[in-house]
């Protein structure tokens, strides 16, 4: 619900996902696990759909999203990370798709995990349930940057500052375009659609402002600092 409100709030330019304490997300809460152990099939579907909707909303958010992973990200935590545009992890972070250890499967997070790390790596880590460190997470594409623990917030601020220099509607357009292109080739429809989109952006108020600001050697109107 909060993410949906953020989506509609034009004052919000960037969304940062972070956590307090030792873990980013340690996986299933024990009280939740005790509760769902006695759920009926219908109750389990409702509960799973709630998580699935959270993942979809975060993934499709039009605003840039950054995950700052300061500790362990297990189970659904890996799903949250996979839904973000930019992922920065501390050097001591650990990741694990641990569901199989409980006789479960990483199901509702799987579309985003597979999209992030690819089918081959997803097959390995969802089957073994083995933990892996930040460098491995970076190697397989889950993480973009690995930094020392005391540099995590500094790097996050640096990325946020970079994003705030960009046109907000342009960034939303970029995300929408990437979603559109996923799974498509270079058929005529794609070529025509990409040409149509850039033509539309060039004619937009933001596009005109950005080009004018560049030519006039001044900051565009969306830069407030």
Secondary structure, 3 states (H helix, E strand, C coil): CHHHHHHHCCCCCEEEECCCCCCCECCCCHHHHHHHCCCCHHHHHHHHHHHHHHHHHHHHCCCEEEEEECCEEECHHHHHHHCCCEEEEECCCEEECCHHHHCCCCCCCHHHHHHHHHHHHHHHHHHHCCCEEHHHHHHCCCCCEEECHHHHHHHHHHHHHHHCCCCHHHHHHHHHHHHHHCCCCCCHHHHHHHHHHHHHHHCCHHHHHHHHHHHCCCCCCCCCC
